[in-house]
Amino acid sequence: MRVPGILGPDRRGEGGWVEFVFDCGWCEGDNYFVGKQVGFWVDKWEVPSEWECRFCGELNSTPDPPWTEA
């Protein structure tokens, strides 16, 4: 089980996971994404570069890091 904001190995042993929250640029709704740790870097995460807001459906771009953990 993943706990938001806490690092832990995934079930396949491929690295850690952290949940991030991004605000929609159109409606300011909170959108949550689980970032996968990239390689052995403890501060590098893979998240979608573009995503649709779960509230208004508008397309958004992921901001540059650092990101806010959920």
N, C-alpha and C positions, 0 to 999 in steps of 0.2 A: 504494500500500500504506500502511495506517495503522499507525503505531507507537504502542503504548500510552503515554499520558502526554506525547506531543509534539504540539503544535499543527501543523496543516498544512491547506492548502486542500483541500476535497473535489474530486472529479472534475467536478462541475457548477459550481464556482466560487461556491458558496453559503455559504462560511464555513468555520471550522475545526471540528475534532472532538477530543474528549478522552475517554479511557476512565476511568470512575469505578468504584469498588468500594463496595458497600453490604452491611452485615452483616444477615442475617435476624434479626428480633426473636424468632423461635421456636427456631431450631436453631443460630444464629450462623454459618451458612454464608456464604461470600463469593459475592456475585452481582455480575457485571460488566455495565455499561451504557455505551454510547457516547453521549456528550452532544454535541449539535450547538450550535455557537455561535449565539446569538440576536442578530441585527442586527449593529451595529458594536461592541457592548460586548465587551470582551475577557475579562470575568469573569462573563458571564451565559451559562448553558447550559441547554438543553432536554433533560430526561430524563423518563421516565415518573413520574407522581405516585403510582401504585400498581403493584405488580408481584408476581408469584408467585415464591417461592423455587425455585430450580432443584433443590434437594435435598429439601425436605420438602413443597413445593407450597402452603405457607401464604401468604396474602395479607399484604403489607407495604406501608407508606407510605414514600415517600422523605423522609428527614430534611431539615431546613432546611440551606442551605449555611452554612459552606464544606464541600465534600465532599473525600474522599480520592481523589487520582488513583491509578489502578492502575499 
